[in-house]
Amino acid sequence: MNTMRIEKVLSIAAALLLALQLNAQYVSGVNTPDSSAVYNTDTSDVSVLLANTISAEDMREHLTILASDEFGGRETGHPGNDMAAEYISGHLNSLGVPKIMDGDYYQDVAFTYTTWEANTVTINGNDYKGAKDFIAFPDKTGNASFQAKEVLYLGYGIDDPEYSDYKKVKVRDKVILINKGEPMKKDSSYWLTGTSEPSSWTGDIDRKLKSAKKHGVRMVLIIEDGLREMVGKNRRKLLGPTVTLTNGLKDNTELANHLYISTTMAKDIIGDKDKKIIKSRKYITKKGKNCDAKLKPAFAVNQLRKSTVLLGRNVLGFFEGTDLKDEIVVVSAHYDHIGKKGDVIYNGADDNGSGTTTVLEIAEALAI
């Protein structure tokens, strides 16, 4: 392997994929080295020469430092994370790894951590709690505090040339209640496609929310039959802050404010108008035309987001190639972890001190 024949980028990333990369590795996902493999020990081979610079002792030293209590779990936006970045950049500098960011190793990255300070709904005097009775993602829906004496059942919330629940219906500043999916005929084919396959309206809830926003809807209530399962799948996101690279201090301007609500909440909203809803659904199925229904619950919502912007730093080094300058190999690892919870430090040796250590050792090999 000719190490100067291709550009190489060393990229030790901050928490760009934090929400996806904090999962523990299952035993079934661990690869056991092949003990029958034949190893190349020919030191005239440049790949062997470089590989020999990587040692268990060096890796142990890096990992012991990165996963030490002194670094406090390396949570983004906290001193321990900055210490880790300084350790990494210091090591790259000691190796003479070229800098890529205007004479520096650092690339600043802003993260917005968003949580709910208040997140409650009251229907007919019954109180409902977020992450239990309904779901509202703070990075997807904005602040809302109001009362409404009417909720408009609007079928599936679709606005399409072939079928529109908004046709001849006044929805501006209204709260609407919708079903997921799209209307079907009695023969189980879909009105929008004319086949047994649904249109994109079924799988793209954001499309419905964008349509609601365009029509001036105040809030969309989406009936979610499997709310408990949805809570389970999104538990980490619902109980902890959501992390985005966008400015979460601003409301999402593309989507209408919305909640995924349980069937229990939906029944509370519908009240004694269930026959009206059934009639509306039957009409849509039979005719393929919209049929709304006015509901009269006492509805109140109180949602207030708290957003904090934290700065993280990517640490970047760059080896320029020669005859293959236009080809780039990226070697990367995230160096952050989840920090401290109370007095407990989550040191993050496996996630991802080990990966960071590996990149540092690769950098040392390439720096020869």
C-alpha positions as CSV (number, residue, x, y, z in Angstrom):
1,M,0.0,0.0,0.0
2,N,1.5,3.3,-1.1
3,T,0.4,5.8,1.6
4,M,1.0,8.8,-0.5
5,R,-1.1,7.7,-3.5
6,I,-4.4,8.9,-2.2
7,E,-5.7,11.8,0.0
8,K,-6.6,10.8,3.5
9,V,-8.8,12.8,5.8
10,L,-8.7,12.1,9.5
11,S,-12.0,13.2,11.0
12,I,-12.8,12.7,14.7
13,A,-16.4,13.9,14.8
14,A,-18.3,15.6,17.6
15,A,-21.8,14.4,18.4
16,L,-23.2,14.6,14.8
17,L,-24.8,11.2,15.2
18,L,-25.2,11.3,19.0
19,A,-28.8,10.1,19.1
20,L,-27.9,7.1,16.9
21,Q,-24.6,6.1,18.4
22,L,-25.3,5.8,22.1
23,N,-26.5,2.3,21.8
24,A,-24.6,-0.5,23.6
25,Q,-23.1,-3.1,21.3
26,Y,-24.8,-6.5,21.6
27,V,-22.5,-9.6,22.1
28,S,-23.9,-11.0,18.8
29,G,-22.5,-7.9,17.1
30,V,-18.9,-8.5,18.2
31,N,-16.5,-10.1,15.7
32,T,-14.1,-12.7,17.0
33,P,-10.7,-12.6,15.2
34,D,-9.9,-15.5,12.9
35,S,-7.2,-17.4,14.6
36,S,-6.4,-19.4,11.5
37,A,-5.5,-16.2,9.5
38,V,-2.0,-16.0,8.0
39,Y,-0.3,-12.8,9.0
40,N,2.1,-10.9,6.8
41,T,5.4,-10.1,8.6
42,D,7.4,-8.9,5.7
43,T,8.7,-5.5,6.9
44,S,9.6,-4.5,3.4
45,D,5.9,-4.2,2.7
46,V,5.0,-0.7,3.6
47,S,1.6,-1.8,5.0
48,V,3.3,-4.1,7.5
49,L,5.7,-1.2,8.4
50,L,2.8,1.1,9.1
51,A,0.7,-1.6,10.9
52,N,3.7,-2.2,13.3
53,T,3.4,1.3,14.6
54,I,0.0,0.4,16.1
55,S,0.4,-1.2,19.5
56,A,-1.8,-2.4,22.3
57,E,0.3,-0.3,24.8
58,D,-0.3,2.9,22.9
59,M,-4.0,2.2,22.5
60,R,-4.3,1.4,26.2
61,E,-2.7,4.7,27.0
62,H,-5.0,6.7,24.8
63,L,-8.1,4.9,26.0
64,T,-7.2,5.2,29.7
65,I,-6.9,9.0,29.3
66,L,-10.0,9.5,27.2
67,A,-12.2,7.3,29.5
68,S,-10.8,8.7,32.7
69,D,-13.0,10.3,35.4
70,E,-11.1,13.6,34.7
71,F,-12.8,13.8,31.3
72,G,-16.2,13.4,33.0
73,G,-17.9,11.3,30.3
74,R,-17.0,13.8,27.5
75,E,-20.5,15.2,27.1
76,T,-20.9,17.8,24.3
77,G,-20.9,21.3,25.7
78,H,-19.2,20.3,28.9
79,P,-15.6,20.8,30.0
80,G,-14.7,17.2,29.7
81,N,-15.6,17.2,26.0
82,D,-13.3,20.2,25.5
83,M,-10.5,18.4,27.3
84,A,-11.0,15.4,25.0
85,A,-10.8,17.7,21.9
86,E,-7.6,19.3,23.2
87,Y,-6.1,15.9,23.9
88,I,-6.9,14.7,20.4
89,S,-5.7,17.8,18.7
90,G,-2.6,17.9,20.8
91,H,-1.7,14.4,19.8
92,L,-2.3,15.1,16.1
93,N,-0.1,18.2,16.4
94,S,2.7,16.1,18.1
95,L,2.6,13.8,15.1
96,G,2.8,16.7,12.7
97,V,-0.6,15.9,11.1
98,P,-1.4,18.8,8.8
99,K,-4.2,21.1,9.8
100,I,-7.2,21.7,7.6
101,M,-9.3,24.4,9.2
102,D,-7.5,27.7,8.6
103,G,-4.4,26.7,10.5
104,D,-6.4,24.8,13.2
105,Y,-7.7,21.4,13.8
106,Y,-11.1,22.5,15.1
107,Q,-14.4,22.9,13.3
108,D,-17.1,24.5,15.5
109,V,-20.5,22.9,15.3
110,A,-23.6,24.3,17.0
111,F,-26.1,21.8,18.5
112,T,-29.6,22.7,19.9
113,Y,-30.9,20.7,22.8
114,T,-34.6,21.0,23.1
115,T,-37.0,19.7,25.8
116,W,-40.5,20.5,27.0
117,E,-40.9,22.7,30.1
118,A,-44.6,22.3,29.9
119,N,-46.5,19.7,27.8
120,T,-50.1,19.0,28.8
121,V,-53.5,18.7,27.3
122,T,-56.9,19.0,29.0
123,I,-60.0,17.7,27.3
124,N,-63.4,18.1,29.0
125,G,-61.6,18.5,32.4
126,N,-59.5,15.4,31.9
127,D,-55.7,16.0,32.1
128,Y,-53.4,14.2,29.7
129,K,-49.6,14.0,29.8
130,G,-47.0,14.1,27.1
131,A,-45.0,10.9,26.5
132,K,-47.8,8.9,28.1
133,D,-51.2,9.9,26.6
134,F,-49.9,11.7,23.6
135,I,-46.6,12.4,21.8
136,A,-45.2,15.8,20.8
137,F,-41.6,16.0,19.5
138,P,-40.1,19.4,20.5
139,D,-38.0,19.5,17.4
140,K,-41.0,19.0,15.2
141,T,-43.7,21.2,16.8
142,G,-43.7,24.6,18.4
143,N,-45.0,26.3,21.5
144,A,-48.7,26.4,21.9
145,S,-51.0,27.7,24.7
146,F,-54.7,28.1,24.0
147,Q,-58.2,26.9,24.5
148,A,-60.6,25.8,21.8
149,K,-64.3,25.0,22.0
150,E,-64.4,23.2,18.6
151,V,-62.3,20.5,17.0
152,L,-62.9,19.7,13.4
153,Y,-62.8,16.1,12.3
154,L,-61.1,16.3,8.9
155,G,-60.9,12.7,7.7
156,Y,-57.3,11.9,6.7
157,G,-55.9,15.5,6.4
158,I,-55.1,15.0,2.7
159,D,-55.0,17.8,0.1
160,D,-54.6,16.2,-3.3
161,P,-56.1,17.0,-6.7
162,E,-57.7,13.5,-6.7
163,Y,-59.0,13.8,-3.2
164,S,-59.0,16.6,-0.6
165,D,-60.3,16.7,2.9
166,Y,-60.0,20.5,2.8
167,K,-62.4,21.0,-0.1
168,K,-65.0,23.7,0.8
169,V,-64.0,23.5,4.5
170,K,-62.9,26.5,6.6
171,V,-60.0,25.4,8.7
172,R,-58.0,28.5,9.4
173,D,-57.1,28.8,13.1
174,K,-59.0,25.6,13.8
175,V,-57.9,22.5,15.6
176,I,-58.3,19.4,13.3
177,L,-58.6,15.7,14.2
178,I,-57.3,13.3,11.5
179,N,-56.7,9.7,10.9
180,K,-53.4,8.3,9.6
181,G,-53.4,6.6,6.2
182,E,-55.8,7.4,3.3
183,P,-59.3,6.5,2.2
184,M,-60.1,3.1,0.8
185,K,-62.9,1.8,-1.3
186,K,-65.2,-1.1,-0.2
187,D,-63.1,-3.4,-2.4
188,S,-60.0,-2.5,-0.3
189,S,-58.4,-0.5,-3.1
190,Y,-57.3,3.0,-2.5
191,W,-59.2,6.0,-3.8
192,L,-56.1,8.0,-4.6
193,T,-54.3,5.2,-6.6
194,G,-57.1,3.0,-7.7
195,T,-54.9,0.0,-6.7
196,S,-54.2,-2.1,-3.6
197,E,-51.0,0.1,-3.1
198,P,-51.4,3.3,-1.1
199,S,-50.1,6.7,-2.3
200,S,-47.3,8.6,-0.6
201,W,-49.9,10.3,1.6
202,T,-50.0,7.2,3.8
203,G,-46.3,7.0,4.7
204,D,-45.5,10.8,4.7
205,I,-47.1,12.4,7.7
206,D,-45.1,15.6,7.1
207,R,-46.9,16.0,3.8
208,K,-50.2,16.2,5.7
209,L,-48.7,18.6,8.3
210,K,-47.3,20.9,5.5
211,S,-50.7,21.0,3.9
212,A,-52.3,21.9,7.3
213,K,-49.7,24.7,7.7
214,K,-50.5,26.0,4.2
215,H,-54.2,26.1,5.1
216,G,-53.6,28.0,8.4
217,V,-54.6,25.1,10.7
218,R,-53.8,25.9,14.3
219,M,-53.1,22.4,15.5
220,V,-53.4,18.9,14.1
221,L,-54.4,16.0,16.3
222,I,-53.3,12.7,14.7
223,I,-55.1,9.6,16.0
224,E,-52.4,7.0,16.7
225,D,-53.8,3.5,17.4
226,G,-50.4,2.2,18.5
227,L,-49.4,5.1,20.8
228,R,-47.9,2.8,23.5
229,E,-45.6,1.2,20.9
230,M,-44.7,4.6,19.5
231,V,-43.8,5.8,22.9
232,G,-41.6,2.8,23.4
233,K,-39.7,3.2,20.2
234,N,-39.1,6.9,20.8
235,R,-38.5,6.7,24.6
236,R,-35.0,8.2,24.5
237,K,-36.1,11.1,22.4
238,L,-39.2,11.8,24.5
239,L,-37.5,11.6,27.9
240,G,-34.3,13.3,27.0
241,P,-33.5,16.4,24.9
242,T,-33.8,16.2,21.2
243,V,-30.5,17.3,19.5
244,T,-30.5,19.1,16.2
245,L,-28.0,20.9,14.0
246,T,-30.6,23.5,13.1
247,N,-31.5,26.5,15.3
248,G,-34.2,24.9,17.5
249,L,-34.9,28.3,19.1
250,K,-37.1,29.0,16.1
251,D,-40.4,27.1,15.5
252,N,-40.5,24.7,12.6
253,T,-42.0,26.9,9.9
254,E,-42.9,24.1,7.5
255,L,-45.1,21.9,9.7
256,A,-48.3,22.7,11.5
257,N,-48.2,22.2,15.3
258,H,-49.3,18.7,16.0
259,L,-49.8,15.9,18.5
260,Y,-50.1,12.1,18.1
261,I,-52.9,11.2,20.5
262,S,-54.2,8.0,21.9
263,T,-57.5,6.5,21.0
264,T,-58.6,7.3,24.6
265,M,-58.0,11.0,24.0
266,A,-59.7,10.7,20.6
267,K,-62.8,9.2,22.2
268,D,-62.8,12.1,24.8
269,I,-62.7,14.6,22.0
270,I,-65.5,12.8,20.0
271,G,-67.7,12.3,23.0
272,D,-71.3,11.4,22.0
273,K,-70.6,12.3,18.4
274,D,-69.2,8.9,17.5
275,K,-72.1,8.1,15.2
276,K,-71.3,11.3,13.3
277,I,-67.7,10.2,12.8
278,I,-68.8,6.7,11.7
279,K,-71.2,8.3,9.2
280,S,-68.4,10.6,7.9
281,R,-66.0,7.6,7.5
282,K,-68.6,5.6,5.6
283,Y,-69.3,8.5,3.3
284,I,-65.6,8.9,2.4
285,T,-65.3,5.1,1.8
286,K,-68.4,5.0,-0.5
287,K,-68.0,8.3,-2.4
288,G,-64.3,9.0,-2.3
289,K,-65.2,12.6,-1.2
290,N,-64.4,14.5,1.9
291,C,-66.9,14.7,4.8
292,D,-65.9,16.7,7.9
293,A,-67.6,16.7,11.3
294,K,-67.7,19.4,13.9
295,L,-66.9,18.3,17.5
296,K,-67.5,20.4,20.6
297,P,-65.0,19.3,23.4
298,A,-63.5,21.7,25.9
299,F,-59.9,21.5,24.6
300,A,-56.9,23.2,26.1
301,V,-53.2,22.8,25.4
302,N,-50.1,24.1,27.2
303,Q,-46.7,23.5,25.5
304,L,-43.6,25.4,26.2
305,R,-40.2,24.4,24.8
306,K,-36.8,25.1,26.4
307,S,-33.9,25.2,24.0
308,T,-30.2,25.5,24.7
309,V,-27.5,26.0,22.1
310,L,-24.2,24.2,22.8
311,L,-21.0,24.3,20.8
312,G,-19.2,21.2,19.9
313,R,-16.0,20.8,18.0
314,N,-14.9,18.4,15.2
315,V,-11.2,17.7,15.2
316,L,-9.9,17.4,11.7
317,G,-6.5,16.5,10.2
318,F,-5.6,16.2,6.5
319,F,-3.0,14.2,4.6
320,E,-2.8,15.4,1.0
321,G,-2.1,12.8,-1.7
322,T,-0.1,13.0,-4.9
323,D,-1.3,11.5,-8.1
324,L,-4.8,10.7,-6.7
325,K,-5.5,14.1,-5.2
326,D,-9.2,14.0,-6.2
327,E,-9.9,10.8,-4.2
328,I,-10.5,11.0,-0.5
329,V,-10.6,8.4,2.3
330,V,-12.4,9.5,5.5
331,V,-11.4,7.8,8.7
332,S,-13.7,9.0,11.5
333,A,-15.0,8.3,15.0
334,H,-17.2,10.3,17.4
335,Y,-15.4,11.2,20.6
336,D,-18.2,12.4,22.8
337,H,-20.2,10.3,25.3
338,I,-23.2,11.0,27.6
339,G,-21.3,12.6,30.5
340,K,-22.5,12.4,34.1
341,K,-25.9,11.6,35.6
342,G,-25.8,12.8,39.2
343,D,-22.6,11.5,40.8
344,V,-22.2,8.7,38.3
345,I,-19.7,9.2,35.5
346,Y,-20.3,7.4,32.2
347,N,-16.8,7.1,31.0
348,G,-17.5,5.8,27.5
349,A,-14.5,3.5,27.0
350,D,-16.4,1.4,24.4
351,D,-18.6,4.2,23.1
352,N,-16.6,5.6,21.7
353,G,-13.2,6.0,23.4
354,S,-12.2,2.8,21.6
355,G,-13.0,4.2,18.1
356,T,-11.3,7.5,18.9
357,T,-8.2,5.6,20.0
358,T,-8.2,3.6,16.8
359,V,-8.3,6.8,14.7
360,L,-5.4,8.3,16.7
361,E,-3.3,5.2,16.1
362,I,-4.2,5.3,12.3
363,A,-3.1,8.9,12.3
364,E,0.2,8.0,13.8
365,A,0.8,5.3,11.2
366,L,0.0,7.7,8.3
367,A,2.2,10.4,9.8
368,I,5.3,8.4,9.2
